[in-house]
Amino acid sequence: MRRYKRTVVAVALATTVAGGTAGWASGGAQRAVTGAPPGSAAWRAEGVPGRPLPDPATADPREIAAFFRTLTPGRQRELAHRHPSVVGNLDGAPVALRYEANALAIRAGHDPRYLRLAAPGRQILAFDPRGRGQVAEVYGDLTAAPRVSVVVPGSDIDAGSFDRAKDPYGTPAGMAVSLRTATGDRTAVVAWTGYTTPVGIGLDAATGDLAEAGAGRLARFTQGLVAAGAAEPALFCHSYGSVVCGLAASEVNATDIVVCGSPGMRADRVADLRTDARVWAAKDPSDWISKVPNVEFAGLGHGPDPAGAAFGARRVPAATAHGHTGYFAPGTDSLRAFAAIALGESAGAGTTGESR
């Protein structure tokens, strides 16, 4: 009974402090945005001579890539202009075509919150205005770069805040830019806000419901990158984003899965992730996430600490990172190690327990 009470207390504490990147305000329940992108009904109703268009909800990214290869560039652009919200979010479609389609969709929406995303030079690979908004932006040449990384953020991130100026290294855009710069611009990096994140601190951050919805979207997104001709990516997963990556690990196309400031990956050890990717973990001494009990009970909490020796992840040094959002700050040992991993190297990163 005493052990049970300690567990309940630990879970209650996890519910109170797990998950956020932006503050300590209590968060309300979020409804995950999933399924086919806006405009899919009109897309399905149209076809090309002799065949239907691939269903955005069911077609495999490889099937979508193969379909677009059968079309002339003119026909591809015609579809993008007629159905920008679908083509812009269609995993497996040509990358440049998705950039063009999303710029059209953003301008057509006339939402002042998002018009900045259509500015010249921005490479928006996904955009969905439903809910709080989802977006993915590419830094670098995605299909030409020899190495690709994807940044998966934690709580309090959406299409309006993924590139905010405040606390930049706690945002996927800031992390992505910092990581690419640290590699000497030799990589392409995607800031992926492609799932509904928890807001503030509450049950959403302490449960895996939003992460489960996000895991499927992340797996499909990475499969779409490879189908469209990009290199298999390394995933850099921050805070609650590491829960998403843990649940997606067995399905994603990834060379590496790197977690930092993680409350847990919904697995007891690396082997339980069922992935061939190298798994890495970083946690700096000043990160408040250390106060979150690493338990999982009745659906609450996210399990053991991935940075703990028993978990078996390769350990990333983080002695000079500061706080929960300092892992990608320039000059830190964690960023130097992340850059080495992004380049396919291991310099500056050690191992703890088993490695894969």
LINHU-V987931 format. One record per helix or strand. SS is the DSSP state (~ for helix, > for strand). FROM is the first residue (numbers start at 1). TO is the last residue. If there is no record, write none. Layout:
BEGIN
ss->[SS | SS]
from->[FROM | FROM]
to->[TO | TO]
END
This chain:
BEGIN
ss->[~ | > | ~ | > | > | ~ | ~ | ~ | ~ | ~ | > | > | > | ~ | ~ | > | > | ~ | ~ | > | ~ | > | ~ | > | ~ | > | > | ~ | > | ~ | >]
from->[2 | 26 | 40 | 47 | 51 | 61 | 73 | 84 | 95 | 115 | 124 | 134 | 148 | 168 | 172 | 188 | 201 | 203 | 209 | 233 | 241 | 254 | 270 | 278 | 288 | 297 | 300 | 309 | 314 | 333 | 349]
to->[17 | 26 | 45 | 48 | 52 | 69 | 82 | 87 | 109 | 118 | 128 | 139 | 152 | 170 | 182 | 193 | 201 | 206 | 227 | 238 | 248 | 260 | 273 | 282 | 291 | 297 | 300 | 311 | 316 | 342 | 349]
END
